[in-house]
Amino acid sequence: MNASAGPVLPTHPTARPVVVLTGASSGIGRATAEELADLGYALVLAARREGELHALARRLDPSGARVIAVPTDVTDDASRRALLAAAQAHFGRIDVLVNNAGVTVERGWWWNDADPLRVLRVNLEAPVELTRLLLPALRAQGSGHIVNIGSVAGLAATNGIYSASKFGLRGFSLALRRELLGSGVHVSLVAPGFVKSEMTARARLPMPGPEVVARAVAAVLLRPRAETVVPAPYRALVWLERHFPALGDWVVQRLIWRRYDHSGASDAARR
């Protein structure tokens, strides 16, 4: 999507709304960075993989004025604070936080993994802490947007530790939105189903690319809403899970676990 052909950006005191995006070096994060750069946002890209992160920033903005890369470990408090400080130092403000960084136990069952609680630290604790650190500034300026990347696994449980993290993130997002009503700060949850990424590389399922999630993030920034599920067919699956949970058991056993590689030793996959 070209900036000239896209929708008009929301009104902000700065020329370009400033977005801090975690997990930006690959998958959904990289696709979201590309989408938002095309729409004219200023970007602060965060991820652990420094080489990929800087390469993406240079590709999106060779000048380094509108897009910067800040290598970040979202599970580390000092690193989280340094990320927000770098964004403030370069752009003078932050308008949007997209909590996208995420991991799962890719192979084997979560109880056999050496550190399954890392999934909670990355997927739930990090978004909560980044939000907590940023909220005073957003509330003071009377505007802003927190976008959390959840999962359909946070509406229909399929994987114990991963679903726990995404159910928690969903509850946090929906409650925070209500806590901030009237403040000018919006909160949205984007819940993807299976999309192509490093996290789903072993899944033998038909999947769209991560661009479908990137477009959903751009859409909620332009027209805030509490929650959206993508791709659209997963909305029907969520409805079935709520009303016919036994059918959900069948789907997980027959269509997901049998087509997902659970063999071998456990390890962690990053979105």
C-alpha positions as CSV (number, residue, x, y, z in Angstrom):
1,M,0.0,0.0,0.0
2,N,1.4,3.4,-0.9
3,A,1.2,6.3,1.5
4,S,-0.3,8.5,-1.2
5,A,-3.1,6.0,-1.8
6,G,-3.8,5.1,1.8
7,P,-6.3,6.6,4.2
8,V,-5.6,9.9,6.0
9,L,-3.6,9.4,9.2
10,P,-5.2,10.5,12.5
11,T,-4.5,14.0,13.6
12,H,-1.5,14.2,16.0
13,P,0.5,17.2,17.3
14,T,3.5,15.8,15.5
15,A,3.8,15.5,11.7
16,R,4.0,11.7,12.0
17,P,2.6,9.5,14.7
18,V,5.4,7.6,16.4
19,V,5.1,3.9,16.8
20,V,7.2,1.6,19.0
21,L,6.9,-1.9,17.6
22,T,8.4,-5.0,19.4
23,G,9.2,-8.2,17.7
24,A,9.9,-6.2,14.5
25,S,12.7,-8.3,12.9
26,S,10.5,-11.1,11.4
27,G,7.1,-12.4,10.7
28,I,4.1,-10.3,11.8
29,G,6.4,-7.6,13.2
30,R,8.3,-7.1,10.0
31,A,5.1,-7.1,7.9
32,T,3.6,-4.6,10.3
33,A,6.7,-2.4,10.1
34,E,6.4,-2.4,6.3
35,E,2.7,-1.6,6.4
36,L,3.0,1.3,8.8
37,A,6.1,2.7,7.0
38,D,4.1,2.7,3.8
39,L,1.3,4.6,5.6
40,G,3.7,7.3,6.8
41,Y,4.2,6.5,10.5
42,A,7.5,7.1,12.2
43,L,8.8,3.8,13.6
44,V,11.0,2.6,16.5
45,L,11.7,-1.0,15.7
46,A,12.6,-3.4,18.6
47,A,13.8,-7.0,18.6
48,R,16.7,-9.0,19.9
49,R,18.2,-9.8,16.4
50,E,20.3,-6.8,15.9
51,G,21.5,-7.5,12.3
52,E,18.0,-8.2,10.9
53,L,16.6,-5.2,12.8
54,H,19.0,-2.7,11.5
55,A,18.7,-4.1,7.9
56,L,15.0,-3.6,8.1
57,A,15.3,-0.1,9.4
58,R,17.7,0.9,6.6
59,R,15.5,-0.7,4.0
60,L,12.4,1.2,5.2
61,D,14.2,4.5,5.7
62,P,17.8,4.8,4.5
63,S,18.0,8.3,6.0
64,G,17.5,7.0,9.6
65,A,15.3,10.0,10.3
66,R,11.8,8.3,10.2
67,V,12.7,4.7,11.2
68,I,15.2,3.7,13.8
69,A,16.2,0.3,15.2
70,V,16.7,-0.3,18.9
71,P,17.9,-3.8,19.8
72,T,15.8,-4.9,22.8
73,D,15.2,-7.8,25.1
74,V,11.6,-7.3,26.1
75,T,12.1,-9.5,29.1
76,D,14.7,-7.2,30.6
77,D,13.6,-4.2,32.6
78,A,16.6,-2.0,31.7
79,S,16.3,-2.9,28.0
80,R,12.6,-2.0,28.0
81,R,13.3,1.4,29.6
82,A,16.2,2.0,27.2
83,L,13.8,1.3,24.3
84,L,11.3,3.9,25.4
85,A,14.0,6.4,26.2
86,A,15.6,6.0,22.8
87,A,12.2,6.6,21.1
88,Q,11.6,9.7,23.2
89,A,15.2,11.0,22.6
90,H,14.9,10.6,18.8
91,F,11.3,11.7,18.2
92,G,10.3,13.6,21.3
93,R,7.2,11.6,21.9
94,I,5.5,8.2,21.5
95,D,2.0,7.8,20.1
96,V,1.6,4.1,19.7
97,L,2.9,1.0,21.3
98,V,2.5,-2.3,19.4
99,N,3.3,-5.2,21.7
100,N,4.0,-7.9,19.1
101,A,7.0,-9.8,20.5
102,G,6.0,-13.4,21.2
103,V,7.3,-16.9,21.7
104,T,5.9,-20.4,22.1
105,V,7.2,-23.8,22.8
106,E,7.5,-25.0,19.3
107,R,8.4,-28.6,19.6
108,G,7.2,-31.1,22.2
109,W,4.8,-30.4,25.1
110,W,5.3,-27.4,27.2
111,W,5.8,-29.4,30.4
112,N,8.9,-31.0,28.9
113,D,10.4,-27.6,28.0
114,A,13.4,-26.4,30.1
115,D,11.8,-22.9,30.7
116,P,8.2,-22.8,29.7
117,L,7.6,-19.7,31.9
118,R,9.6,-17.7,29.3
119,V,6.5,-17.8,27.2
120,L,4.7,-15.8,30.0
121,R,7.6,-13.4,30.4
122,V,7.7,-12.5,26.7
123,N,4.0,-12.7,25.8
124,L,2.4,-11.3,28.9
125,E,4.8,-9.7,31.4
126,A,6.7,-7.7,28.7
127,P,3.5,-6.0,27.2
128,V,2.2,-5.2,30.7
129,E,5.5,-3.7,31.8
130,L,6.0,-1.7,28.6
131,T,2.5,-0.4,28.8
132,R,3.0,0.5,32.5
133,L,6.2,2.5,31.6
134,L,4.6,4.3,28.7
135,L,1.1,5.1,30.2
136,P,2.1,8.2,32.2
137,A,3.3,9.9,29.0
138,L,0.3,8.9,27.0
139,R,-2.1,10.0,29.7
140,A,-0.3,13.3,30.0
141,Q,-0.5,14.1,26.3
142,G,-4.2,12.9,26.3
143,S,-3.8,10.7,23.3
144,G,-2.2,7.4,22.2
145,H,-2.9,3.8,21.3
146,I,-1.8,0.5,22.8
147,V,-2.1,-2.4,20.3
148,N,-1.5,-5.9,21.7
149,I,-1.0,-8.8,19.4
150,G,-2.9,-11.7,20.9
151,S,-4.0,-14.9,19.3
152,V,-7.0,-17.1,18.5
153,A,-5.4,-19.4,21.1
154,G,-6.4,-16.7,23.6
155,L,-10.0,-17.3,22.8
156,A,-10.0,-21.0,22.1
157,A,-7.4,-22.9,24.2
158,T,-5.1,-25.2,22.3
159,N,-1.7,-25.0,24.0
160,G,-1.4,-24.7,27.8
161,I,1.4,-22.2,28.4
162,Y,0.9,-20.3,25.1
163,S,-2.9,-20.1,25.6
164,A,-2.4,-19.0,29.2
165,S,-0.2,-16.1,28.0
166,K,-2.7,-15.0,25.3
167,F,-5.8,-15.4,27.5
168,G,-4.0,-13.2,30.0
169,L,-3.0,-10.6,27.4
170,R,-6.6,-10.5,26.1
171,G,-8.0,-9.9,29.7
172,F,-5.4,-7.3,30.2
173,S,-6.2,-5.5,27.0
174,L,-10.0,-5.5,27.4
175,A,-9.8,-4.4,31.0
176,L,-7.2,-1.7,30.3
177,R,-9.4,-0.3,27.5
178,R,-12.1,0.3,30.1
179,E,-9.7,1.7,32.7
180,L,-8.6,4.3,30.1
181,L,-12.1,5.3,28.8
182,G,-12.2,9.1,28.5
183,S,-8.4,9.5,28.7
184,G,-7.8,9.8,24.9
185,V,-5.7,6.6,25.0
186,H,-7.1,3.7,23.0
187,V,-6.4,0.0,23.6
188,S,-6.9,-2.7,20.9
189,L,-6.3,-6.4,20.7
190,V,-5.5,-8.0,17.3
191,A,-5.9,-11.8,17.6
192,P,-4.4,-13.8,14.7
193,G,-5.1,-17.4,13.8
194,F,-2.4,-19.4,12.1
195,V,-0.3,-17.2,9.7
196,K,3.0,-17.8,8.1
197,S,5.9,-17.0,10.5
198,E,8.9,-18.6,12.2
199,M,6.6,-19.5,15.0
200,T,4.3,-21.6,12.7
201,A,7.0,-22.9,10.4
202,R,6.4,-26.5,11.5
203,A,2.6,-26.3,11.2
204,R,1.3,-28.2,8.2
205,L,-1.8,-26.0,7.8
206,P,-3.0,-23.7,5.0
207,M,-2.0,-20.2,6.2
208,P,-2.0,-16.7,4.8
209,G,1.0,-14.4,5.1
210,P,1.6,-12.1,8.1
211,E,0.4,-9.2,6.0
212,V,-3.2,-9.9,7.0
213,V,-2.2,-9.1,10.6
214,A,-0.3,-6.0,9.6
215,R,-3.3,-4.7,7.8
216,A,-5.5,-5.4,10.8
217,V,-3.0,-3.4,13.0
218,A,-3.2,-0.5,10.6
219,A,-7.0,-0.6,10.5
220,V,-7.4,-0.4,14.3
221,L,-5.0,2.5,14.5
222,L,-7.1,4.4,12.0
223,R,-10.4,3.3,13.4
224,P,-9.9,2.1,17.0
225,R,-11.8,-1.0,18.2
226,A,-11.5,-3.2,21.2
227,E,-10.7,-6.5,19.5
228,T,-10.5,-8.1,16.1
229,V,-9.8,-11.6,14.9
230,V,-7.9,-12.3,11.7
231,P,-8.1,-14.0,9.2
232,A,-11.8,-13.7,9.1
233,P,-12.7,-17.4,9.0
234,Y,-11.3,-17.8,12.5
235,R,-14.2,-15.7,13.8
236,A,-16.5,-18.6,13.0
237,L,-14.2,-21.0,14.8
238,V,-14.2,-18.8,17.9
239,W,-18.0,-18.7,17.8
240,L,-18.2,-22.5,17.6
241,E,-15.7,-22.8,20.5
242,R,-17.9,-20.6,22.6
243,H,-21.2,-22.4,21.8
244,F,-20.1,-26.0,21.0
245,P,-16.8,-26.6,23.0
246,A,-17.0,-30.4,22.3
247,L,-16.6,-29.5,18.6
248,G,-13.5,-27.6,19.5
249,D,-12.0,-30.7,21.1
250,W,-12.6,-32.5,17.8
251,V,-11.0,-29.7,15.8
252,V,-7.9,-29.6,18.0
253,Q,-7.4,-33.4,18.0
254,R,-8.2,-34.0,14.3
255,L,-7.2,-30.9,12.5
256,I,-4.5,-29.2,14.6
257,W,-2.4,-31.5,16.7
258,R,-2.2,-34.2,14.0
259,R,-1.0,-31.7,11.5
260,Y,1.4,-29.9,13.9
261,D,4.9,-31.3,14.6
262,H,5.1,-32.2,18.3
263,S,7.9,-34.6,17.9
264,G,11.4,-34.2,19.2
265,A,12.9,-32.1,21.9
266,S,11.2,-28.9,23.1
267,D,12.6,-25.5,22.1
268,A,11.2,-22.0,21.9
269,A,10.2,-20.2,18.7
270,R,10.0,-16.5,18.4
271,R,7.4,-14.7,16.3
